[in-house]
């Protein structure tokens, strides 16, 4: 009998913060997402792959090699032939066109690292033919990753974080606090549909295949015959790009259930459940968080909160999902600290609150309201 250990992430609670409208650019159907990079240099095409330049390689380094039969070399770039522009539906990622051969990403450098092949192709690949979903942009094509061709069917399990993301080719910029693609699969964005556009309202968290949890203050205005509809977006990571390895999914909200003891002024019991119109199909980048039992105590535990909130007053929302570690304070410590603020010495912290943070320079951001506060928990199975 063997024992395995896995990290599971139960939800500590849904955070509260003020919300602002923010347009998620990706949802616009026009297909224009800002200026495109048109030059070979901007597109990252090596000199040897540009029609007007020879490879930037000193020829003397190769002159001492035995002569080879040039007929063995195909003058056509590997990235310019037999690229299936319909494979996006089968799971592909956007790469520079010269890294794609027969619809598969070149992983051994063949056709790319070749000092003898300086003649450019007579005709470059018509990249416009590859502007099918997912939109890859200029000089890029949608190409299969051979490493993912044997992927096993996904098995659902709540609370499983992907600490290094789910695709090593899609990396977050080297910016402190930014998550990796698919790292927090339960993270949700609550959007308001207005005039054909989706406007960001706040964060949320998927708790099962049909329900998401968020802050009541964020959605209470939509709970009674609102002219606007809500959408729960799952699998989102970078709100301003469409070339992610696995795509986000939008689910219409069928019903909004506000906590019966919610008080908007004081934010007591600031919790709401969103029932979705259709069931969520779990995937590596879309899954649910585990809910804690009512007996669990999180005092002094290290937790993580995630969101696309603003990092500065009057700043802009983050494009990439951010994460921050915060410690949980016990009720007495939190109340004592808050009485030293403008709340005053007579302030009493309601039992529906849980406090996290308090460290200098470390906090969730404006717009992170409704997002999850999660902690790691070891589980053992025989």
C-alpha positions in Angstrom: 0.0 0.0 0.0 1.4 3.4 -1.0 0.6 6.8 0.2 0.7 9.8 -2.1 0.6 13.4 -1.1 -1.0 16.2 -3.1 -1.6 19.9 -2.5 -5.3 20.8 -2.3 -6.5 24.4 -2.1 -9.6 25.0 -0.1 -11.3 28.4 -0.3 -10.9 30.4 2.9 -13.5 32.9 1.8 -14.4 35.4 -0.9 -12.6 38.8 -0.4 -14.4 42.1 -0.4 -13.3 45.2 -2.3 -14.8 48.0 -4.4 -15.4 47.3 -8.0 -15.1 49.3 -11.2 -16.1 48.7 -14.8 -13.2 47.6 -17.0 -13.5 46.5 -20.6 -12.0 43.1 -21.3 -10.5 43.8 -24.8 -10.5 40.1 -25.8 -14.2 39.9 -26.1 -14.6 42.4 -28.9 -15.5 40.6 -32.1 -13.8 43.0 -34.5 -10.5 41.1 -34.4 -8.5 44.3 -33.8 -6.5 44.4 -30.6 -4.2 47.4 -31.1 -1.4 48.0 -33.6 0.2 44.9 -35.1 3.9 44.4 -35.4 4.7 44.5 -39.2 8.5 44.5 -39.4 10.6 41.4 -39.5 12.6 42.7 -36.6 9.6 43.4 -34.5 8.2 40.0 -35.3 11.4 38.3 -34.1 12.3 36.9 -37.5 16.1 36.0 -37.5 18.2 37.7 -40.1 18.7 34.5 -42.0 14.9 34.2 -42.4 14.4 37.7 -43.8 14.1 37.9 -47.6 16.5 40.9 -47.7 19.3 39.5 -45.5 21.7 36.6 -45.3 22.2 34.8 -42.0 24.0 36.8 -39.4 26.7 34.0 -39.2 30.4 34.4 -39.9 31.0 32.2 -43.0 34.6 31.3 -42.0 33.3 29.2 -39.2 31.8 26.8 -41.7 34.3 27.0 -44.6 36.5 24.3 -43.1 33.8 21.7 -43.2 33.7 19.1 -46.0 31.7 20.0 -49.0 28.2 18.7 -49.0 25.7 18.0 -51.8 23.5 21.0 -52.0 20.8 18.9 -53.5 20.1 17.5 -50.0 18.9 20.9 -48.9 15.4 22.0 -49.5 15.4 25.8 -50.1 11.9 26.1 -48.8 11.6 27.2 -45.2 10.2 24.5 -43.0 7.8 27.0 -41.6 6.5 27.9 -45.0 5.0 24.5 -46.1 2.1 22.4 -45.3 0.8 24.5 -42.4 -2.7 23.4 -41.6 -4.6 26.5 -40.8 -7.5 24.6 -39.3 -5.7 22.9 -36.5 -6.5 25.5 -33.9 -9.6 23.6 -33.0 -7.4 20.6 -32.2 -5.3 22.4 -29.7 -2.4 24.5 -31.0 -0.4 27.5 -29.9 0.8 30.6 -31.8 4.5 30.5 -32.8 6.7 32.3 -35.4 5.9 30.8 -38.8 9.5 29.5 -39.3 9.1 27.3 -36.1 6.3 25.3 -37.6 6.7 22.3 -39.9 3.7 20.2 -41.2 1.5 21.7 -38.5 3.9 20.7 -35.7 6.3 22.9 -33.7 9.9 22.3 -34.6 11.7 21.2 -31.4 15.0 20.0 -32.7 16.0 23.1 -34.7 15.9 21.4 -38.1 15.4 23.8 -40.9 16.1 26.7 -38.5 19.7 26.2 -37.6 21.3 25.7 -41.0 24.3 27.9 -42.0 24.4 26.8 -45.6 20.8 27.6 -46.4 20.9 31.4 -47.1 18.6 31.5 -50.0 15.2 32.9 -48.9 12.0 31.2 -50.0 10.7 32.4 -53.3 7.3 33.0 -51.8 6.5 33.3 -48.1 3.6 31.6 -46.5 0.3 33.5 -47.0 0.0 34.3 -43.3 -3.4 35.8 -43.8 -4.8 32.3 -44.3 -3.9 31.6 -40.7 -5.9 34.4 -39.3 -8.5 32.0 -38.1 -9.3 31.5 -34.4 -7.2 31.6 -32.4 -5.9 34.9 -33.9 -2.1 34.6 -33.9 -1.1 38.0 -35.4 1.5 38.9 -38.1 4.3 36.4 -38.9 2.8 33.8 -36.5 0.8 30.6 -37.2 -1.2 28.2 -35.0 0.9 25.1 -34.6 0.6 21.9 -32.6 3.0 21.1 -29.8 4.2 17.6 -30.3 4.7 17.3 -26.5 1.0 17.5 -26.0 -0.1 15.0 -28.6 -0.3 12.2 -26.1 -2.1 14.1 -23.4 -4.4 11.9 -21.3 -8.0 12.8 -20.8 -8.4 15.3 -18.0 -9.6 14.0 -14.6 -11.5 16.5 -12.5 -10.3 17.0 -8.9 -11.0 20.1 -6.8 -8.3 22.4 -5.5 -5.4 21.2 -7.7 -3.1 24.1 -8.4 -0.7 24.1 -11.4 2.3 25.7 -9.6 4.4 26.1 -12.8 1.5 26.6 -15.2 0.2 24.1 -17.7 2.3 24.9 -20.8 6.0 25.7 -20.5 5.9 27.7 -23.7 3.6 30.3 -22.2 5.4 32.1 -19.5 4.4 35.2 -17.4 6.7 38.2 -17.8 9.4 38.4 -15.2 7.2 40.6 -13.0 6.8 40.0 -9.3 3.4 38.8 -8.4 2.2 37.6 -11.8 0.8 34.1 -12.0 1.6 31.5 -14.7 -0.9 30.4 -17.3 -3.4 28.0 -15.8 -1.8 28.2 -12.3 -5.1 29.0 -10.6 -7.8 27.1 -12.6 -10.7 28.1 -10.3 -10.3 31.8 -10.9 -13.2 33.5 -12.5 -13.9 37.0 -13.9 -17.4 38.4 -13.4 -18.4 40.4 -16.5 -21.4 42.7 -17.2 -22.8 42.5 -20.8 -23.5 46.0 -22.0 -24.0 47.1 -25.6 -22.2 44.0 -26.9 -19.2 44.5 -24.7 -18.2 42.6 -21.6 -17.2 44.9 -18.7 -15.2 43.6 -15.8 -17.0 43.8 -12.4 -15.0 41.8 -10.0 -13.4 38.4 -9.3 -15.0 35.2 -8.4 -14.2 31.5 -7.9 -15.7 28.3 -9.4 -16.9 26.0 -6.6 -18.5 23.2 -8.7 -19.6 22.5 -12.3 -22.7 24.8 -12.0 -21.9 27.5 -9.4 -19.4 30.3 -8.8 -18.9 32.3 -5.6 -18.3 36.0 -5.5 -18.9 39.1 -3.3 -22.5 40.2 -2.8 -21.6 43.9 -3.1 -20.4 43.2 -6.7 -23.5 41.6 -8.0 -26.4 42.7 -5.8 -27.5 45.4 -8.3 -28.1 42.7 -10.9 -30.1 40.3 -8.8 -33.5 41.9 -9.4 -34.7 42.3 -13.0 -31.5 44.1 -14.1 -31.4 45.2 -17.8 -27.8 43.9 -17.8 -26.8 40.2 -17.8 -23.8 38.7 -16.1 -21.2 36.3 -17.6 -18.7 34.2 -15.6 -15.5 33.9 -17.6 -13.3 30.9 -16.7 -9.8 30.0 -17.9 -8.8 33.6 -18.3 -5.2 34.7 -17.7 -4.1 37.5 -20.0 -7.1 39.7 -20.6 -5.5 41.5 -23.6 -4.4 38.5 -25.7 -6.2 35.8 -27.7 -3.3 33.4 -28.4 -3.3 31.5 -25.1 -2.7 27.8 -25.4 -6.1 26.9 -24.1 -9.0 29.4 -24.5 -11.2 31.0 -21.9 -14.9 30.1 -21.7 -17.9 32.3 -20.9 -20.9 31.0 -19.0 -24.2 33.0 -18.7 -25.5 33.5 -15.2 -29.0 32.0 -14.7 -29.6 33.1 -11.1 -28.0 35.2 -8.4 -28.4 34.2 -4.8 -27.4 36.9 -2.2 -26.7 36.0 1.4 -30.0 36.7 3.3 -28.1 38.6 6.0 -26.0 40.7 3.6 -25.7 44.4 4.6 -24.4 46.6 1.8 -23.3 49.5 4.1 -21.2 47.5 6.5 -20.5 44.6 4.1 -21.6 41.9 6.6 -22.0 38.5 5.0 -20.7 39.8 1.7 -21.3 36.6 -0.2 -23.2 35.6 -3.3 -23.6 32.5 -5.4 -24.0 32.6 -9.1 -25.8 29.7 -10.8 -24.7 29.1 -14.4 -27.1 28.4 -17.3 -24.9 25.4 -18.4 -22.5 23.0 -16.7 -18.8 23.7 -16.8 -16.7 21.1 -18.6 -13.6 20.8 -16.5 -10.2 21.1 -18.2 -6.6 21.5 -17.1 -7.0 25.3 -16.9 -10.7 25.3 -15.7 -11.6 23.5 -12.5 -13.1 24.1 -9.1 -11.7 25.0 -5.7 -12.3 22.9 -2.6 -14.6 24.3 0.0 -13.5 24.1 3.6 -15.5 22.6 6.4 -17.2 24.9 8.9 -14.9 23.7 11.7 -11.6 24.6 9.9 -9.6 27.4 11.5 -7.2 29.4 9.2 -5.6 31.6 11.9 -1.9 32.3 11.2 -2.1 30.3 7.9 -0.4 31.6 4.8 -2.9 32.1 2.1 -3.0 33.4 -1.5 -5.3 35.8 -3.2 -5.6 36.4 -6.9 -7.1 38.9 -9.2 -6.7 41.5 -12.0 -7.0 44.5 -9.7 -5.3 47.9 -9.9 -1.9 48.2 -8.1 -2.1 51.9 -7.7 -4.8 54.6 -7.1 -6.2 55.6 -10.5 -4.0 53.0 -12.0 -5.0 50.5 -14.7 -6.2 47.0 -14.2 -3.6 44.3 -14.6 -3.6 42.3 -17.9 -2.2 39.2 -16.4 -3.7 37.5 -13.4 -1.8 38.4 -10.2 -1.2 36.6 -7.0 -0.1 37.7 -3.5 0.6 35.7 -0.4 -1.0 37.0 2.8 -1.2 35.7 6.4 -4.5 35.2 8.1 -5.0 37.1 11.4 -7.2 35.9 14.2 -10.3 37.9 15.0 -9.0 39.7 18.0 -5.7 40.8 16.4 -7.6 42.1 13.4 -10.1 44.0 15.4 -7.4 45.6 17.5 -5.5 46.7 14.4 -8.6 48.2 12.8 -9.5 50.2 15.9 -6.2 52.1 15.3 -7.5 53.3 12.0 -10.2 55.8 11.0 -12.8 53.2 12.1 -12.1 54.3 15.7 -11.7 52.6 19.1 -15.3 51.6 19.3 -15.3 49.5 16.0 -16.4 45.9 16.4 -15.5 43.4 13.7 -18.4 41.3 12.6 -18.1 37.5 12.8 -18.6 37.1 9.1 -15.2 38.6 8.3 -11.9 36.9 8.0 -8.7 39.1 8.0 -5.7 38.5 5.9 -2.6 40.7 5.2 -1.3 43.4 7.4 2.3 43.2 6.0 3.9 46.4 4.7 3.6 46.8 1.0 1.7 43.5 0.5 -2.0 43.5 -0.2 -4.7 42.7 -2.7 -5.6 45.4 -5.2 -8.6 47.6 -6.0 -10.9 45.5 -8.2 -9.9 42.1 -6.6 -13.2 42.0 -4.7 -15.0 38.7 -5.0 -11.9 36.8 -5.7 -10.7 33.8 -3.7 -8.5 33.6 -0.6 -7.1 30.1 -0.7 -4.7 28.1 1.4 -2.7 24.9 0.8 -3.8 21.8 2.5 -2.1 18.4 2.5 -4.3 15.4 1.8 -3.4 11.8 2.1 -4.8 8.9 0.2 -4.1 5.2 0.3 
